[in-house]
Amino acid sequence: MTATTPTLTLTDAQIQALIRKLTALADDEIVLAHRGGEWTGHAPILEEDIALANIAQDELGHAALYLGLRTDLDGSQPDRLAMFRSASEYTNTRLTELPKGDWAVTMVRQFLYDAYEALWLEEAGSSRYAPLAEVAHKALREEKFHLQHTALWVERLALGTEESERRTQTALNELWSHAAQLFQPVAGEEELIAAGIVPDPAALKARWEKLVTAHLQGKCGLTLPRGTFTSDDRGRDHHTEYLAPLLAEMQEVARQHPDAEVW
């Protein structure tokens, strides 16, 4: 993809499907960033306190990029979308909204997600929709750092003490099935895939499984949970009981002062 690549003219159906996809991507980033932010002041070491806060800030930046693309399509306001939708209107995966848990849960979840996002952005860099390709190129460098960082932490925990290994394996057992929803398409996504606008989640899933298996099982000595790695039939509008309290905390100030302006 080059700067001179012409922008694809989208059909009305493609616009609506892309709005849903961009919103789902942004919602994952927003919710996971909030979970990461919960460690501010509580991480195991000061350096990691800063690192995870920076990762969370990057994720919010990626959300802003996705919602900015949505703005270009429908004129919506990113801040209103983030701060004034209810849990039933959010379309993030359940993986991102689960409680932060211990440090092993946080790092394993972040690794599973970062591996997905890094691969998605890499492939989205070849999108026939030039604005999306540009955003993907912009975010990919940061996401590669996230993946490298969390992969090293998972390795450190898995190959550390008996206790850290036990916690890491427990975290993987709990989170593995939830990660499958990352590859669940939104309504109309098949048309976007056929038009070369977004990556094919089925092909992406195969690459992701190869990457995470090599690291978790081959390098870290962890055991992948048994069973079929498939998402259930519940859509992205079906959430756990943990999302509503998370949003209530995140949106509190904005909802108390809905007309406030940033100077």
KOLZAFI-904485 format. One record per residue: x, y, z of N, C-alpha, C, O in turn; residue in three letters. Coordinates in steps of 0.2 Angstrom, whole numbers, plus 5000, padded with zeros to 4 digits. Example, Ala and Ser with C-alpha at 12.3 -4.5 7.8 and 13.67 -1.06 7.14 Angstrom:
residues 2
nX:nY:nZ:caX:caY:caZ:cX:cY:cZ:oX:oY:oZ:residu
5066:4972:5039:5062:4978:5039:5066:4984:5039:5071:4983:5042:ala
5064:4989:5035:5068:4995:5036:5064:5000:5039:5067:5006:5040:ser
This chain:
residues 263
nX:nY:nZ:caX:caY:caZ:cX:cY:cZ:oX:oY:oZ:residu
5004:4994:5000:5000:5000:5000:5004:5006:5000:5009:5007:5004:met
5003:5011:4995:5007:5017:4995:5003:5023:4996:4996:5022:4996:thr
5006:5029:4997:5002:5035:4998:4998:5037:4992:4993:5040:4992:ala
4999:5034:4986:4996:5036:4980:4990:5031:4978:4987:5031:4973:thr
4990:5025:4982:4984:5021:4981:4977:5024:4982:4976:5027:4987:thr
4973:5023:4976:4967:5027:4977:4962:5024:4982:4962:5018:4983:pro
4958:5028:4985:4953:5026:4990:4948:5022:4987:4945:5024:4982:thr
4946:5016:4989:4941:5012:4987:4934:5015:4988:4933:5018:4994:leu
4930:5016:4983:4923:5018:4984:4918:5013:4987:4917:5008:4984:thr
4916:5014:4993:4912:5009:4997:4905:5009:4995:4902:5015:4994:leu
4902:5004:4995:4894:5003:4994:4891:5005:5001:4894:5005:5006:thr
4885:5006:5001:4881:5008:5007:4882:5002:5012:4883:5003:5018:asp
4881:4996:5009:4882:4990:5014:4889:4989:5017:4889:4987:5022:ala
4894:4990:5013:4900:4990:5015:4902:4995:5020:4905:4994:5025:gln
4899:5001:5020:4900:5007:5025:4897:5004:5031:4900:5005:5036:ile
4891:5002:5031:4888:4999:5037:4892:4994:5041:4892:4994:5047:gln
4894:4989:5037:4898:4984:5039:4905:4986:5042:4907:4984:5047:ala
4908:4991:5039:4914:4994:5041:4913:4998:5047:4918:4997:5052:leu
4908:5001:5048:4906:5005:5054:4906:5000:5060:4909:5001:5065:ile
4902:4994:5059:4902:4989:5064:4909:4986:5066:4910:4985:5072:arg
4913:4985:5061:4920:4982:5062:4924:4987:5066:4927:4985:5071:lys
4924:4993:5064:4928:4998:5067:4926:4999:5074:4931:5000:5078:leu
4920:4999:5075:4917:5000:5082:4919:4994:5087:4921:4995:5092:thr
4919:4988:5084:4921:4982:5088:4928:4982:5089:4930:4981:5095:ala
4932:4984:5085:4940:4985:5086:4941:4990:5091:4945:4989:5096:leu
4938:4996:5091:4939:5001:5095:4936:4999:5102:4940:5001:5107:ala
4931:4996:5103:4928:4994:5109:4933:4989:5113:4934:4989:5119:asp
4936:4984:5109:4941:4980:5112:4947:4984:5115:4949:4983:5121:asp
4949:4989:5111:4955:4993:5114:4953:4997:5120:4957:4997:5125:glu
4947:5000:5120:4945:5004:5125:4944:5000:5132:4947:5002:5137:ile
4941:4994:5131:4939:4990:5137:4946:4987:5140:4947:4987:5146:val
4950:4985:5136:4956:4982:5138:4961:4987:5141:4965:4986:5145:leu
4961:4993:5138:4965:4998:5141:4963:5000:5148:4967:5002:5152:ala
4956:5000:5149:4954:5001:5156:4956:4996:5161:4959:4997:5166:his
4956:4990:5158:4959:4984:5163:4966:4985:5164:4968:4984:5170:arg
4970:4987:5159:4977:4988:5160:4978:4994:5165:4983:4994:5169:gly
4974:4999:5164:4975:5005:5168:4973:5004:5176:4976:5007:5180:gly
4970:4998:5177:4968:4997:5184:4975:4995:5188:4975:4994:5194:glu
4980:4993:5184:4986:4991:5187:4991:4997:5189:4996:4997:5192:trp
4989:5003:5187:4993:5009:5188:4994:5010:5196:4989:5011:5200:thr
5000:5010:5198:5001:5011:5205:5001:5004:5209:5002:5004:5215:gly
5000:4999:5205:4999:4992:5208:5003:4986:5205:5003:4981:5207:his
5007:4988:5200:5011:4983:5196:5016:4981:5200:5018:4984:5205:ala
5019:4975:5199:5024:4972:5203:5031:4976:5204:5034:4975:5209:pro
5032:4979:5199:5038:4984:5199:5037:4990:5196:5032:4991:5192:ile
5040:4996:5198:5039:5002:5196:5040:5003:5188:5035:5006:5185:leu
5045:5000:5185:5046:5000:5178:5040:4997:5174:5038:5000:5169:glu
5037:4992:5177:5031:4989:5174:5025:4993:5175:5021:4993:5170:glu
5025:4997:5180:5019:5001:5181:5019:5006:5176:5013:5008:5173:asp
5024:5009:5174:5025:5014:5168:5024:5010:5162:5020:5013:5157:ile
5026:5004:5160:5026:5001:5154:5019:4999:5152:5016:5000:5147:ala
5015:4996:5157:5008:4994:5156:5004:5000:5155:4999:5000:5151:leu
5005:5006:5159:5001:5012:5158:5002:5015:5151:4998:5017:5148:ala
5008:5014:5148:5010:5016:5141:5006:5012:5136:5004:5014:5131:asn
5006:5005:5138:5002:5001:5133:4995:5003:5133:4992:5003:5128:ile
4992:5004:5139:4985:5006:5139:4984:5012:5135:4979:5013:5132:ala
4988:5017:5136:4988:5023:5132:4988:5022:5125:4984:5025:5121:gln
4992:5018:5123:4993:5016:5116:4986:5013:5113:4984:5015:5108:asp
4983:5008:5117:4977:5005:5115:4972:5010:5114:4968:5010:5110:glu
4971:5015:5119:4966:5021:5118:4968:5025:5112:4963:5027:5108:leu
4974:5026:5110:4976:5029:5104:4974:5025:5098:4971:5028:5093:gly
4974:5018:5098:4972:5014:5092:4964:5015:5092:4961:5015:5086:his
4961:5015:5098:4954:5016:5098:4952:5022:5094:4947:5023:5090:ala
4955:5028:5096:4954:5034:5093:4955:5034:5085:4951:5037:5082:ala
4960:5030:5083:4961:5030:5076:4955:5026:5072:4953:5028:5067:leu
4953:5021:5075:4947:5017:5073:4941:5021:5073:4937:5021:5068:tyr
4940:5024:5078:4933:5029:5079:4934:5035:5074:4929:5037:5072:leu
4940:5037:5073:4941:5043:5068:4939:5040:5061:4936:5044:5057:gly
4941:5034:5059:4939:5032:5053:4931:5031:5053:4928:5032:5047:leu
4928:5029:5058:4921:5029:5058:4918:5036:5058:4913:5037:5054:arg
4921:5041:5061:4918:5048:5060:4918:5050:5053:4913:5053:5050:thr
4923:5048:5049:4923:5050:5042:4918:5046:5038:4916:5049:5033:asp
4915:5041:5041:4910:5037:5037:4903:5039:5039:4898:5040:5035:leu
4902:5041:5046:4895:5043:5048:4895:5049:5052:4889:5051:5054:asp
4900:5053:5053:4900:5059:5057:4899:5058:5064:4898:5063:5068:gly
4900:5052:5067:4899:5051:5074:4905:5054:5078:4910:5056:5075:ser
4904:5055:5085:4909:5058:5089:4912:5053:5093:4909:5050:5097:gln
4919:5052:5092:4922:5046:5096:4921:5047:5104:4920:5042:5107:pro
4922:5053:5107:4921:5053:5114:4914:5051:5116:4913:5048:5121:asp
4909:5053:5112:4902:5051:5114:4901:5044:5113:4898:5041:5117:arg
4904:5041:5108:4904:5034:5108:4907:5030:5113:4904:5025:5116:leu
4912:5032:5116:4916:5029:5121:4913:5030:5128:4912:5025:5132:ala
4910:5036:5129:4908:5038:5136:4900:5038:5137:4898:5038:5143:met
4896:5037:5132:4889:5038:5133:4885:5032:5130:4879:5032:5129:phe
4889:5026:5128:4885:5020:5127:4885:5015:5133:4889:5015:5137:arg
4880:5012:5133:4879:5007:5139:4882:5000:5137:4885:4999:5131:ser
4883:4996:5142:4886:4989:5141:4882:4986:5135:4886:4982:5131:ala
4876:4986:5135:4872:4982:5129:4874:4985:5122:4873:4982:5117:ser
4877:4991:5122:4878:4994:5116:4886:4993:5114:4888:4994:5108:glu
4890:4991:5118:4897:4990:5117:4897:4983:5113:4893:4978:5115:tyr
4902:4982:5109:4903:4976:5105:4910:4973:5106:4913:4970:5101:thr
4913:4974:5112:4920:4971:5113:4919:4964:5115:4914:4961:5116:asn
4925:4960:5114:4925:4953:5116:4924:4952:5123:4926:4957:5127:thr
4922:4947:5125:4922:4945:5132:4928:4944:5135:4929:4945:5141:arg
4933:4942:5131:4940:4942:5134:4943:4948:5137:4946:4948:5142:leu
4941:4954:5134:4944:4960:5136:4941:4963:5143:4944:4967:5146:thr
4934:4961:5144:4931:4963:5150:4931:4959:5156:4929:4962:5161:glu
4934:4953:5156:4935:4950:5162:4939:4953:5167:4944:4957:5165:leu
4938:4952:5173:4942:4956:5178:4950:4955:5177:4952:4950:5174:pro
4954:4960:5180:4961:4960:5178:4964:4954:5182:4970:4952:5179:lys
4962:4951:5187:4965:4945:5190:4972:4947:5193:4973:4953:5194:gly
4976:4942:5193:4983:4943:5195:4987:4945:5189:4985:4946:5184:asp
4994:4945:5191:4998:4948:5185:4998:4943:5180:4999:4945:5174:trp
4998:4936:5181:4998:4931:5176:4992:4932:5171:4993:4931:5165:ala
4986:4933:5174:4980:4934:5170:4981:4940:5165:4979:4939:5160:val
4983:4945:5168:4984:4951:5164:4989:4950:5158:4988:4952:5153:thr
4995:4947:5160:5000:4946:5155:4998:4941:5149:4999:4942:5143:met
4995:4935:5152:4992:4930:5147:4987:4933:5142:4987:4933:5136:val
4982:4937:5145:4977:4940:5141:4980:4945:5136:4978:4945:5130:arg
4984:4949:5139:4987:4954:5134:4991:4951:5129:4991:4954:5123:gln
4995:4946:5130:4998:4942:5125:4994:4939:5120:4995:4940:5114:phe
4988:4936:5122:4984:4933:5117:4981:4938:5113:4980:4937:5107:leu
4979:4944:5116:4976:4950:5112:4981:4953:5107:4980:4954:5102:tyr
4987:4954:5110:4992:4958:5106:4994:4954:5100:4996:4956:5095:asp
4995:4947:5101:4996:4943:5095:4991:4943:5090:4993:4944:5084:ala
4985:4944:5092:4979:4945:5087:4980:4951:5084:4979:4952:5077:tyr
4980:4957:5088:4980:4963:5085:4986:4965:5080:4986:4968:5075:glu
4992:4962:5082:4998:4963:5078:4997:4960:5071:4999:4963:5066:ala
4994:4954:5071:4993:4950:5065:4988:4954:5061:4988:4955:5054:leu
4982:4956:5064:4977:4960:5061:4979:4966:5057:4978:4967:5052:trp
4983:4970:5061:4986:4976:5058:4991:4975:5053:4991:4979:5048:leu
4995:4970:5053:4999:4968:5048:4996:4967:5041:4998:4969:5036:glu
4990:4963:5042:4986:4961:5036:4982:4967:5033:4981:4968:5027:glu
4980:4971:5038:4975:4977:5036:4980:4982:5033:4977:4987:5030:ala
4986:4982:5034:4990:4987:5030:4990:4986:5023:4992:4990:5019:gly
4987:4980:5020:4986:4979:5013:4979:4980:5011:4977:4978:5005:ser
4975:4983:5015:4968:4985:5014:4967:4989:5008:4971:4994:5006:ser
4962:4987:5004:4961:4991:4998:4957:4998:5000:4956:5002:4995:arg
4955:4999:5006:4952:5005:5008:4958:5009:5011:4960:5008:5017:tyr
4961:5014:5008:4967:5017:5010:4967:5020:5017:4972:5019:5020:ala
4962:5023:5019:4962:5026:5026:4963:5020:5031:4967:5022:5036:pro
4960:5015:5030:4961:5009:5035:4969:5007:5034:4972:5005:5040:leu
4971:5006:5028:4978:5004:5028:4983:5009:5031:4988:5007:5034:ala
4982:5015:5031:4986:5020:5034:4986:5020:5041:4991:5020:5045:glu
4980:5019:5044:4979:5018:5051:4983:5012:5054:4986:5012:5059:val
4982:5006:5050:4985:5000:5052:4993:5001:5052:4996:4998:5056:ala
4996:5004:5047:5003:5005:5047:5005:5009:5053:5010:5008:5056:his
5001:5014:5055:5003:5019:5060:5003:5015:5067:5007:5016:5071:lys
4998:5010:5068:4997:5007:5074:5002:5001:5075:5003:4999:5080:ala
5004:4998:5069:5007:4992:5070:5014:4992:5073:5015:4987:5077:leu
5018:4997:5073:5024:4998:5076:5023:4997:5084:5027:4994:5087:arg
5018:5001:5086:5017:5001:5093:5015:4994:5096:5017:4991:5101:glu
5010:4990:5091:5008:4984:5093:5013:4979:5093:5013:4974:5097:glu
5018:4979:5089:5023:4974:5089:5027:4975:5096:5030:4970:5098:lys
5028:4981:5098:5031:4982:5105:5027:4979:5110:5030:4975:5115:phe
5021:4980:5110:5016:4977:5115:5017:4969:5115:5018:4966:5120:his
5017:4966:5109:5018:4959:5109:5024:4956:5111:5025:4952:5115:leu
5030:4960:5109:5036:4958:5112:5036:4958:5120:5039:4954:5123:gln
5034:4964:5122:5034:4965:5129:5030:4959:5133:5032:4957:5138:his
5024:4958:5131:5020:4953:5135:5022:4946:5134:5021:4942:5138:thr
5025:4945:5128:5028:4938:5127:5033:4937:5131:5034:4931:5134:ala
5038:4942:5133:5043:4941:5137:5041:4940:5144:5043:4936:5148:leu
5035:4943:5146:5032:4942:5153:5029:4935:5154:5030:4932:5159:trp
5026:4933:5149:5023:4926:5149:5029:4921:5150:5028:4916:5154:val
5034:4922:5146:5039:4917:5147:5043:4918:5153:5044:4912:5156:glu
5044:4924:5156:5047:4924:5163:5042:4921:5168:5045:4918:5173:arg
5036:4922:5168:5032:4919:5173:5031:4911:5172:5031:4908:5177:leu
5031:4909:5166:5030:4902:5165:5036:4898:5167:5036:4892:5169:ala
5042:4901:5166:5048:4898:5167:5052:4900:5174:5058:4899:5175:leu
5048:4903:5178:5050:4906:5184:5050:4901:5190:5053:4895:5189:gly
5046:4903:5195:5045:4898:5201:5039:4893:5199:5035:4894:5194:thr
5038:4888:5204:5033:4884:5203:5026:4888:5204:5021:4886:5200:glu
5026:4892:5208:5020:4896:5209:5018:4901:5203:5013:4901:5201:glu
5023:4904:5200:5022:4908:5194:5020:4904:5188:5016:4906:5184:ser
5023:4898:5188:5021:4893:5182:5014:4891:5183:5010:4891:5178:glu
5012:4889:5189:5005:4887:5191:5000:4893:5189:4995:4891:5186:arg
5002:4899:5191:4997:4904:5190:4996:4906:5182:4991:4907:5180:arg
5002:4905:5179:5002:4906:5171:4998:4901:5168:4994:4903:5163:thr
4998:4895:5170:4995:4889:5167:4987:4890:5168:4983:4889:5164:gln
4986:4892:5175:4979:4893:5177:4976:4899:5173:4970:4898:5170:thr
4979:4904:5172:4977:4910:5168:4975:4908:5160:4970:4909:5158:ala
4980:4904:5158:4979:4901:5151:4973:4897:5150:4969:4898:5145:leu
4972:4893:5155:4966:4888:5155:4960:4892:5155:4955:4890:5152:asn
4960:4898:5159:4954:4902:5160:4952:4906:5154:4946:4908:5152:glu
4957:4908:5150:4957:4913:5145:4956:4911:5138:4954:4914:5134:leu
4959:4905:5137:4960:4902:5131:4953:4902:5127:4953:4904:5121:trp
4948:4899:5129:4942:4899:5126:4939:4906:5124:4936:4906:5119:ser
4940:4910:5128:4937:4917:5127:4941:4920:5121:4938:4925:5117:his
4947:4919:5120:4951:4922:5114:4948:4920:5107:4949:4924:5103:ala
4944:4915:5107:4941:4913:5101:4937:4918:5098:4936:4919:5092:ala
4934:4922:5102:4929:4927:5100:4932:4933:5096:4929:4936:5092:gln
4939:4933:5097:4942:4938:5093:4941:4937:5085:4942:4942:5082:leu
4940:4931:5083:4940:4929:5076:4932:4929:5074:4931:4927:5068:phe
4928:4931:5078:4921:4931:5077:4919:4937:5072:4920:4943:5075:gln
4917:4936:5066:4915:4942:5062:4909:4946:5064:4905:4943:5067:pro
4909:4952:5062:4903:4956:5063:4898:4955:5057:4900:4952:5052:val
4892:4957:5058:4887:4957:5053:4890:4960:5046:4892:4966:5047:ala
4890:4957:5041:4892:4960:5035:4899:4960:5033:4902:4962:5028:gly
4903:4957:5038:4910:4957:5037:4913:4953:5031:4918:4954:5028:glu
4909:4948:5029:4911:4943:5023:4911:4948:5017:4916:4946:5013:glu
4907:4953:5016:4907:4957:5010:4914:4961:5011:4917:4963:5005:glu
4916:4963:5017:4922:4967:5017:4928:4963:5016:4933:4965:5013:leu
4928:4957:5018:4933:4952:5016:4934:4951:5009:4939:4951:5006:ile
4928:4950:5006:4928:4948:4998:4931:4954:4994:4934:4953:4989:ala
4930:4960:4997:4932:4966:4993:4939:4968:4995:4942:4973:4993:ala
4942:4965:4999:4949:4966:5001:4950:4972:5006:4955:4975:5006:gly
4944:4973:5010:4944:4979:5014:4947:4977:5021:4951:4981:5024:ile
4945:4971:5024:4948:4969:5030:4951:4962:5029:4949:4958:5025:val
4955:4960:5034:4958:4953:5034:4953:4948:5035:4948:4949:5038:pro
4954:4942:5032:4950:4936:5033:4951:4933:5040:4957:4931:5041:asp
4946:4933:5045:4948:4931:5051:4950:4923:5052:4953:4921:5056:pro
4947:4919:5047:4949:4912:5047:4956:4911:5045:4959:4907:5049:ala
4959:4915:5040:4966:4914:5039:4970:4917:5044:4975:4915:5046:ala
4968:4923:5047:4971:4926:5053:4971:4921:5059:4976:4921:5062:leu
4966:4918:5060:4966:4913:5066:4971:4908:5065:4974:4906:5070:lys
4972:4905:5059:4977:4900:5058:4984:4903:5060:4988:4899:5063:ala
4986:4909:5057:4992:4912:5059:4993:4913:5066:4998:4912:5069:arg
4988:4915:5069:4988:4917:5077:4989:4910:5081:4993:4910:5085:trp
4985:4905:5079:4986:4899:5083:4994:4896:5082:4996:4894:5087:glu
4996:4897:5076:5003:4895:5075:5008:4899:5079:5013:4896:5083:lys
5007:4905:5080:5011:4910:5083:5011:4909:5091:5016:4908:5094:leu
5005:4909:5094:5004:4908:5101:5006:4901:5103:5008:4900:5109:val
5004:4896:5099:5006:4889:5101:5014:4888:5102:5016:4885:5106:thr
5017:4891:5097:5025:4891:5097:5028:4894:5103:5032:4892:5106:ala
5024:4900:5105:5027:4903:5111:5025:4900:5117:5029:4898:5122:his
5018:4899:5118:5016:4896:5124:5018:4889:5126:5020:4887:5131:leu
5018:4885:5121:5019:4878:5122:5027:4876:5120:5030:4873:5124:gln
5029:4879:5115:5036:4877:5113:5041:4881:5117:5046:4878:5119:gly
5040:4887:5118:5045:4891:5122:5044:4891:5129:5049:4891:5133:lys
5038:4892:5131:5036:4893:5138:5034:4886:5142:5034:4886:5148:cys
5033:4881:5138:5032:4874:5141:5025:4874:5144:5024:4869:5149:gly
5021:4878:5142:5014:4878:5145:5010:4873:5141:5012:4871:5135:leu
5004:4871:5144:5000:4866:5140:4994:4869:5138:4990:4872:5142:thr
4992:4869:5131:4986:4872:5129:4980:4868:5131:4980:4862:5131:leu
4975:4872:5133:4969:4868:5135:4966:4864:5130:4966:4865:5124:pro
4963:4858:5132:4960:4853:5127:4953:4856:5125:4950:4861:5128:arg
4951:4853:5119:4944:4855:5117:4945:4859:5111:4950:4862:5109:gly
4939:4860:5107:4939:4864:5101:4940:4871:5102:4936:4874:5107:thr
4944:4875:5099:4945:4882:5100:4940:4886:5095:4942:4888:5090:phe
4934:4886:5097:4929:4890:5093:4925:4894:5098:4924:4893:5104:thr
4923:4900:5095:4918:4904:5099:4911:4901:5099:4909:4898:5095:ser
4908:4903:5105:4901:4901:5105:4897:4905:5101:4899:4909:5097:asp
4890:4903:5101:4886:4907:5096:4883:4914:5098:4880:4917:5095:asp
4885:4916:5104:4883:4922:5107:4887:4928:5104:4893:4927:5103:arg
4884:4933:5102:4887:4938:5098:4891:4943:5103:4891:4942:5109:gly
4893:4948:5100:4897:4953:5103:4893:4958:5108:4895:4962:5112:arg
4886:4957:5107:4882:4961:5111:4880:4957:5118:4876:4960:5122:asp
4883:4951:5118:4882:4947:5124:4888:4948:5129:4893:4946:5127:his
4887:4951:5135:4893:4952:5139:4892:4948:5146:4887:4946:5148:his
4898:4948:5149:4898:4946:5156:4895:4951:5161:4894:4957:5159:thr
4894:4949:5167:4892:4954:5172:4897:4959:5174:4896:4964:5178:glu
4903:4958:5171:4909:4963:5173:4909:4969:5169:4913:4974:5171:tyr
4906:4969:5163:4907:4975:5159:4903:4981:5161:4906:4987:5161:leu
4897:4981:5164:4893:4987:5166:4897:4990:5172:4897:4996:5171:ala
4900:4987:5177:4903:4991:5182:4910:4994:5179:4911:5000:5181:pro
4913:4991:5174:4919:4994:5171:4917:5000:5168:4920:5005:5169:leu
4912:5000:5164:4910:5006:5160:4907:5012:5165:4908:5017:5164:leu
4904:5010:5170:4901:5014:5175:4907:5018:5178:4907:5024:5179:ala
4912:5015:5180:4918:5018:5182:4922:5022:5177:4924:5028:5179:glu
4923:5020:5171:4926:5023:5166:4922:5030:5164:4925:5035:5162:met
4916:5029:5164:4912:5035:5161:4909:5040:5166:4905:5044:5164:gln
4911:5039:5172:4908:5042:5178:4908:5050:5177:4903:5054:5177:glu
4914:5052:5176:4916:5059:5175:4912:5062:5169:4909:5068:5169:val
4913:5059:5163:4909:5061:5157:4902:5062:5158:4899:5067:5156:ala
4899:5057:5161:4892:5057:5162:4889:5062:5167:4884:5065:5167:arg
4894:5064:5172:4892:5069:5177:4892:5076:5174:4889:5081:5176:gln
4897:5077:5169:4898:5083:5165:4897:5082:5158:4902:5083:5154:his
4891:5081:5155:4891:5079:5148:4892:5084:5144:4894:5083:5138:pro
4892:5091:5146:4893:5096:5141:4900:5100:5142:4901:5105:5139:asp
4904:5096:5146:4911:5099:5147:4914:5099:5141:4914:5095:5137:ala
4919:5104:5140:4923:5105:5134:4930:5105:5137:4932:5107:5142:glu
4935:5102:5132:4942:5102:5134:4945:5108:5131:4944:5109:5125:val
4949:5112:5135:4952:5118:5132:4959:5117:5131:4963:5121:5129:trp
